């Protein structure tokens, strides 16, 4: 009788040890499985009932899913799957070299944009003082400071205003204010980049957070990201800008201007040309563009599509693929023909 009891106890003990061994193997396999969040259709849910939290010895909290035999193993998605929805415009910059501290993330882009364009809701009725214009439309240009270097292009803009009937030398009569500081080129790598613009603008006696001011800009940001970083806050000033981003552009307030070169003439046509002819004057060409065609990166999608509207008659769009040192690596079937027409 005692032998049977001993045999029964030994059998039960061995069975328990075997169950403990299987349980240990199962826990080990579970801990080695990679963890992944569920891919929800729209927005990530950070407070799901499937997750509980445990405390490690290093006092770091990490999510741990409750184990279920019917739930399939989870795997981390590729990093690009998480970042694709946040890439602006769906544009990739694979051709740009990965220079440290050069590339900015979408969050950093938004931070720069929010810092520069703080008054996104500015409109003429909210950020412009019409009381200053009751005596007439007069434009005042700040006098240049000692040591100011003004580019030839910006000087043409100032000269056209000074020679017009709207110019005034009395700031108390001004309806609109124009900076003497050259803000056309805000690329930090450019030789025409002006330093300390923020301090110089804020020290102006009638700046008033930019109200009733008009700022001109052709180039902004720095390679390779071109985040439209002007290096100063525009405040409530109107911005006359080339290649303005639709996200930053304030409708019925900002002004979209074309990108023109320094060779653009200050004046064109003879005296009374528009009076004696049709306005706009009839010309042979309706649209003309000549420039570089970006094969990859920012702006490539737009410029690569220009050939669709080129008809060789009244719409002439000439582009070249010769942009950058490694353009031949990305050349397409149209590059040879485009380069030949461009150089004619």
C-alpha positions in Angstrom: 0.0 0.0 0.0 2.8 2.4 0.9 4.6 1.5 -2.3 1.5 2.5 -4.4 1.3 5.8 -2.6 5.0 6.5 -3.2 4.6 5.6 -6.9 1.6 7.9 -7.2 3.4 10.8 -5.5 6.4 10.3 -7.8 4.2 10.3 -10.9 2.3 13.4 -9.8 5.6 15.2 -9.1 7.1 14.2 -12.4 4.0 15.5 -14.2 4.1 18.8 -12.4 7.8 19.2 -13.3 7.0 18.5 -16.9 4.2 21.1 -16.9 6.5 23.6 -15.4 9.2 22.9 -18.0 6.6 23.3 -20.9 5.4 26.6 -19.3 9.0 27.9 -19.1 9.6 27.1 -22.8 6.4 28.9 -23.8 7.3 32.0 -21.8 10.8 32.1 -23.4 9.4 31.9 -26.9 6.8 34.6 -26.1 9.5 37.0 -24.8 11.6 36.5 -28.0 8.7 37.4 -30.3 9.0 40.9 -31.8 6.3 43.4 -30.7 4.2 45.5 -33.0 1.3 47.9 -32.7 -1.8 47.2 -34.8 -2.0 49.2 -38.0 -5.2 51.1 -37.5 -6.9 52.5 -40.6 -6.5 56.2 -39.7 -4.8 57.4 -36.6 -2.7 55.5 -34.0 -4.5 54.7 -30.8 -2.2 55.1 -27.9 -4.6 54.0 -25.2 -5.9 50.6 -26.3 -7.4 48.1 -23.8 -5.1 45.4 -25.3 -2.1 46.9 -23.6 -1.0 46.7 -20.0 2.2 48.2 -18.5 4.9 46.5 -16.4 7.7 48.1 -14.5 11.3 47.1 -15.2 14.2 47.3 -12.9 15.6 50.2 -14.9 12.4 52.1 -14.1 11.4 52.2 -17.8 7.8 51.6 -18.8 7.1 49.6 -21.9 3.9 48.3 -23.4 3.3 44.6 -23.2 0.4 42.9 -25.0 -1.8 40.4 -23.2 -1.0 37.0 -24.6 -3.7 35.1 -26.3 -3.2 31.7 -28.0 -5.5 32.7 -30.9 -3.6 36.0 -31.6 -1.0 35.7 -34.4 2.5 37.0 -33.8 3.2 40.6 -34.4 6.1 42.2 -36.3 7.4 45.7 -36.5 6.5 47.5 -39.8 9.1 49.0 -42.0 10.2 52.5 -41.0 9.1 53.9 -44.3 5.5 52.7 -43.7 5.3 54.9 -40.6 6.9 58.0 -42.3 5.2 57.9 -45.7 2.0 59.7 -44.5 4.0 62.6 -43.1 6.2 63.2 -46.1 5.2 66.6 -47.5 3.9 66.4 -51.0 5.0 62.8 -51.3 8.4 63.9 -52.6 11.5 61.9 -51.8 15.0 63.2 -51.6 16.9 60.1 -52.3 19.3 61.9 -54.6 20.3 64.4 -51.9 23.4 63.4 -49.9 22.8 62.6 -46.2 24.7 65.5 -44.7 24.5 65.6 -40.9 22.3 68.4 -39.5 21.2 69.3 -43.0 17.9 67.4 -43.4 14.9 68.4 -41.4 12.0 66.3 -40.4 8.4 67.2 -41.1 8.0 68.2 -37.5 11.0 70.6 -37.7 9.6 72.0 -40.9 6.3 72.8 -39.2 8.2 74.3 -36.3 10.1 76.6 -38.6 6.9 77.5 -40.5 5.0 78.2 -37.3 7.8 80.4 -36.0 8.1 82.5 -39.1 4.4 82.7 -40.0 2.9 83.2 -36.6 0.1 85.4 -38.0 -1.3 82.8 -40.4 -4.8 84.2 -40.3 -3.7 87.7 -41.3 -6.0 89.3 -43.9 -6.4 92.9 -45.0 -9.2 93.6 -42.7 -7.4 92.2 -39.6 -3.7 93.0 -40.1 -3.7 96.2 -42.2 -4.4 99.7 -40.8 -6.5 101.4 -43.5 -6.6 104.6 -41.4 -3.1 105.4 -42.6 -4.4 105.4 -46.2 -7.2 108.0 -45.8 -5.1 110.8 -47.2 -4.0 108.8 -50.2 -1.9 105.8 -51.2 1.7 106.7 -50.3 4.7 104.4 -50.1 7.6 105.0 -47.8 11.1 103.4 -48.2 13.3 103.3 -45.1 16.6 105.0 -45.6 19.5 102.6 -45.9 21.8 102.2 -43.0 25.5 102.5 -43.1 27.2 99.4 -44.6 24.0 98.1 -46.3 24.7 96.1 -49.4 21.7 96.0 -51.8 21.6 93.7 -54.7 21.0 95.0 -58.2 17.7 93.2 -58.4 16.4 94.7 -55.1 17.7 98.2 -56.1 15.5 98.0 -59.2 12.4 97.3 -57.1 13.3 100.3 -54.8 14.0 102.5 -57.8 10.7 101.7 -59.5 8.9 102.8 -56.3 11.0 105.9 -55.8 10.3 107.1 -59.4 6.6 106.5 -59.1 4.0 109.0 -58.1 3.2 107.0 -54.9 6.5 107.5 -53.2 6.8 109.7 -50.2 9.7 110.7 -48.0 7.5 111.4 -45.0 6.7 108.3 -42.9 3.8 110.0 -41.2 2.0 110.2 -44.6 2.8 106.6 -45.6 0.2 104.0 -46.2 2.7 101.3 -47.0 6.3 100.8 -45.8 9.1 99.1 -47.7 12.3 97.9 -46.1 15.7 99.1 -47.2 17.2 95.8 -46.0 17.6 93.4 -48.9 15.4 90.4 -48.2 15.3 88.9 -51.7 17.8 86.1 -51.1 17.4 84.4 -47.8 19.6 81.4 -48.6 22.3 81.2 -46.0 24.7 79.7 -48.5 24.3 82.6 -50.9 26.8 85.5 -51.1 23.9 88.0 -51.1 22.5 86.7 -47.8 22.2 89.6 -45.3 23.0 89.0 -41.7 21.1 90.2 -38.6 17.9 91.0 -40.5 15.7 90.2 -37.5 17.4 92.7 -35.2 17.5 95.4 -37.9 13.8 95.0 -38.7 12.6 95.0 -35.1 14.6 98.1 -34.4 12.7 100.2 -36.9 10.6 102.8 -35.2 7.5 102.1 -37.2 7.8 98.4 -37.6 4.8 97.7 -35.3 5.0 93.9 -35.8 5.0 94.4 -39.6 1.6 96.1 -39.9 1.3 98.0 -43.2 4.7 96.7 -44.4 5.5 94.8 -47.6 8.4 92.4 -47.8 9.9 91.1 -51.0 11.5 87.7 -51.3 12.7 85.5 -54.2 14.7 82.8 -52.5 14.3 81.2 -49.1 15.7 78.3 -47.1 18.9 76.5 -47.7 19.9 73.4 -49.6 18.9 70.6 -49.4 15.6 71.2 -47.6 14.5 74.7 -48.6 12.1 75.1 -45.7 11.2 78.7 -46.6 13.1 79.9 -43.6 13.5 83.6 -44.0 15.6 84.0 -40.9 13.1 86.5 -39.3 9.4 86.7 -38.5 7.2 88.5 -41.0 4.7 89.2 -38.3 1.7 91.1 -39.8 3.6 92.2 -42.9 2.5 91.3 -46.3 4.9 89.0 -48.2 5.5 89.4 -51.9 7.2 86.1 -52.6 8.2 83.9 -55.5 7.5 80.1 -55.3 5.3 80.5 -52.2 4.2 77.4 -50.5 0.4 77.0 -50.5 0.6 76.1 -46.8 2.2 79.4 -45.9 0.5 81.7 -48.4 -2.2 83.9 -46.8 -5.0 84.5 -49.4 -6.1 88.1 -50.0 -3.0 89.3 -48.1 0.3 87.9 -49.5 1.3 88.5 -53.1 2.7 85.8 -55.4 5.3 87.2 -57.7 7.4 85.5 -60.5 11.0 84.6 -60.0 13.0 87.0 -62.2 16.7 87.3 -62.8 18.9 90.3 -62.2 19.0 90.9 -66.0 15.3 91.7 -65.9 15.0 95.4 -67.2 13.8 98.1 -64.8 11.6 99.5 -67.5 10.3 98.3 -70.8 8.7 99.8 -73.8 8.7 103.4 -75.1 6.8 106.3 -73.7 3.1 105.9 -74.2 3.4 102.3 -75.4 0.5 101.0 -73.4 -1.7 104.0 -74.2 -1.4 103.5 -78.0 -1.6 99.7 -78.0 -3.8 97.0 -76.6 -3.3 96.1 -73.0 -2.0 93.5 -72.5 -0.1 94.0 -75.7 -0.4 91.3 -78.4 2.7 89.1 -78.6 3.8 86.1 -80.5 4.4 83.9 -77.4 1.9 83.4 -74.7 4.2 81.6 -72.3 8.0 81.1 -72.3 10.1 79.3 -69.7 13.8 78.3 -69.8 15.4 76.7 -66.9 16.7 73.5 -65.3 14.6 70.4 -65.0 15.1 68.7 -61.6 15.1 64.9 -62.3 14.6 64.0 -58.6 13.9 65.7 -55.3 11.9 68.8 -54.5 10.3 70.4 -57.5 11.0 67.5 -59.9 7.4 66.5 -60.3 6.3 70.0 -61.4 9.2 70.7 -63.8 9.1 67.2 -65.3 5.5 67.9 -66.3 6.2 71.1 -68.2 6.7 69.3 -71.5 3.0 68.4 -71.6 2.0 72.0 -72.4 4.9 72.8 -74.7 3.7 73.1 -78.3 6.6 74.8 -79.9 4.5 77.6 -81.2 3.1 80.1 -78.7 4.0 78.1 -75.6 7.8 77.5 -75.4 9.1 75.5 -72.4 12.8 74.7 -72.6 14.5 72.6 -69.8 17.8 71.0 -69.3 18.7 68.0 -67.3 22.2 69.3 -66.5 21.6 70.0 -62.8 24.0 68.8 -60.2 27.1 66.7 -60.5 25.3 63.3 -60.8 22.5 64.3 -63.2 23.5 61.6 -65.7 22.7 58.9 -63.1 19.0 60.0 -63.1 18.6 61.0 -66.8 15.5 59.8 -68.6 14.6 59.2 -72.2 13.8 62.9 -72.9 17.1 64.4 -71.5 19.1 64.3 -74.7 16.3 66.0 -76.7 15.6 68.5 -74.0 19.3 69.4 -73.6 19.7 69.9 -77.4 16.7 72.2 -77.6 17.8 74.1 -74.5 21.2 74.9 -75.9 19.9 76.2 -79.3 
